[in-house]
Amino acid sequence: MPTVFAATESSVLVDGQPVEGVQGIDYRMRRARNNIYALGSTERIGVTSGAYEVEGRLRVASASVALDALEGEQLFQIVANLRHGDTTTTVTFDECFITDKAFDLSVAGHGQAVYGFSAARVREEH
C-alpha cells in the first residue's frame, strides 16, 4: 500500500522557522554515472559514480519574507515534515542556496512565488 502524505498536515521550515503559505515542494537527486566496459566488449561490466546534486522548488502562496531575505550565496537549511495521520517522514536539505525565483498572479487565483534551490545533500528520515 502506498504512503500518501497530506499537504494540509505537512510543514516546511527554513532555518528552523516555519514558512507560511506553502503550496508544495518538489525535488530531485541526481548522481552522474559512467559505464565501464571490458576491452573488446560492448557489454557493461561496471559503473562508476561521480558528482551528486540536489535541486528543488518550494511553492508559496504570494511570497515568503524569510526566503526573499536570502541573498546571493547565503546558505540555509530546509526541513520538510511530511505527515498523514500517524505516518511521518522528515526530509532535510542541507547547505541550500536560492537559484531562482518566479512569481505568478492569475486573474482567477492568488499570487504564487516559486523558489528554486540547490542543496549539498538531502536526508530522509522515516
C-alpha positions as CSV (number, residue, x, y, z in Angstrom):
1,M,0.0,0.0,0.0
2,P,1.5,3.4,-0.9
3,T,2.3,6.1,1.6
4,V,0.3,9.2,1.0
5,F,1.2,12.5,2.7
6,A,-1.3,15.3,3.1
7,A,-0.2,18.8,2.3
8,T,-2.6,20.2,4.9
9,E,-0.9,18.2,7.6
10,S,2.7,18.8,6.5
11,S,5.0,21.7,7.2
12,V,8.2,23.3,5.9
13,L,10.9,25.1,8.0
14,V,13.7,27.3,6.7
15,D,16.5,27.6,9.2
16,G,14.1,26.4,11.9
17,Q,11.4,29.0,11.1
18,P,8.0,27.9,9.7
19,V,7.2,29.0,6.1
20,E,3.6,30.2,5.9
21,G,1.5,29.5,2.8
22,V,3.5,26.6,1.4
23,Q,1.6,25.2,-1.6
24,G,4.1,22.5,-2.5
25,I,7.7,21.2,-2.5
26,D,9.4,19.1,-5.1
27,Y,13.0,18.0,-5.5
28,R,15.2,15.6,-7.4
29,M,18.5,14.0,-6.7
30,R,20.9,13.1,-9.5
31,R,24.2,11.3,-9.5
32,A,26.5,11.3,-12.5
33,R,27.2,7.7,-13.6
34,N,29.7,6.3,-16.2
35,N,29.6,2.9,-17.6
36,I,32.7,0.7,-17.6
37,Y,33.2,-1.7,-20.5
38,A,35.6,-4.7,-20.9
39,L,38.2,-4.3,-23.6
40,G,36.7,-5.6,-26.9
41,S,33.2,-5.8,-25.5
42,T,30.1,-3.8,-25.8
43,E,28.6,-5.1,-22.6
44,R,28.8,-3.0,-19.4
45,I,30.8,-4.7,-16.6
46,G,30.5,-1.9,-14.0
47,V,29.6,1.6,-13.2
48,T,31.5,4.5,-11.6
49,S,29.7,7.2,-9.7
50,G,30.5,10.9,-9.8
51,A,29.1,14.2,-8.8
52,Y,25.9,14.3,-6.8
53,E,23.3,17.1,-7.0
54,V,20.0,18.1,-5.4
55,E,17.7,20.6,-6.9
56,G,14.2,21.6,-5.7
57,R,11.4,24.1,-5.8
58,L,9.3,25.5,-3.0
59,R,5.9,27.0,-4.0
60,V,4.5,29.6,-1.6
61,A,1.2,31.5,-1.7
62,S,2.1,35.1,-2.6
63,A,5.6,35.2,-1.2
64,S,7.9,34.3,1.8
65,V,9.6,37.1,3.6
66,A,12.2,34.6,5.0
67,L,13.0,33.3,1.6
68,D,13.1,36.7,0.0
69,A,15.6,37.8,2.6
70,L,18.1,35.2,1.5
71,E,20.6,36.7,-0.9
72,G,23.4,35.5,-3.1
73,E,25.3,32.5,-1.8
74,Q,23.8,32.7,1.7
75,L,23.4,29.1,2.9
76,F,20.3,27.8,4.7
77,Q,18.5,24.6,5.6
78,I,15.1,23.4,4.6
79,V,13.2,20.8,6.7
80,A,10.0,19.3,5.2
81,N,7.9,17.5,7.8
82,L,5.7,15.3,5.7
83,R,2.7,13.8,7.5
84,H,-0.5,11.9,7.1
85,G,-2.2,10.7,10.4
86,D,0.5,8.8,12.3
87,T,2.8,8.4,9.3
88,T,5.6,10.9,9.2
89,T,8.8,11.4,7.2
90,T,11.3,14.3,7.6
91,V,13.2,15.4,4.5
92,T,16.2,17.7,5.3
93,F,18.0,19.7,2.7
94,D,21.4,20.9,3.9
95,E,23.5,23.8,2.7
96,C,20.9,25.2,0.4
97,F,21.0,28.4,-1.6
98,I,18.4,30.1,-3.8
99,T,19.0,29.5,-7.5
100,D,16.0,31.4,-8.9
101,K,12.6,32.9,-8.1
102,A,9.5,33.1,-10.2
103,F,6.1,34.8,-9.4
104,D,2.7,34.2,-11.0
105,L,-0.5,36.0,-10.5
106,S,-3.5,35.0,-12.5
107,V,-7.0,36.6,-12.7
108,A,-8.8,33.6,-11.2
109,G,-6.4,32.9,-8.4
110,H,-3.8,34.3,-6.0
111,G,-0.2,35.1,-6.3
112,Q,2.3,32.3,-6.0
113,A,6.1,32.5,-5.7
114,V,8.3,29.6,-6.7
115,Y,11.7,29.5,-5.1
116,G,14.3,27.3,-6.8
117,F,17.0,25.9,-4.6
118,S,20.1,23.7,-4.7
119,A,21.3,21.7,-1.8
120,A,24.5,19.9,-0.9
121,R,22.6,16.9,0.3
122,V,19.2,15.6,1.2
123,R,18.4,13.2,4.1
124,E,15.2,11.3,4.5
125,E,14.2,10.0,8.0
126,H,11.2,7.7,8.3
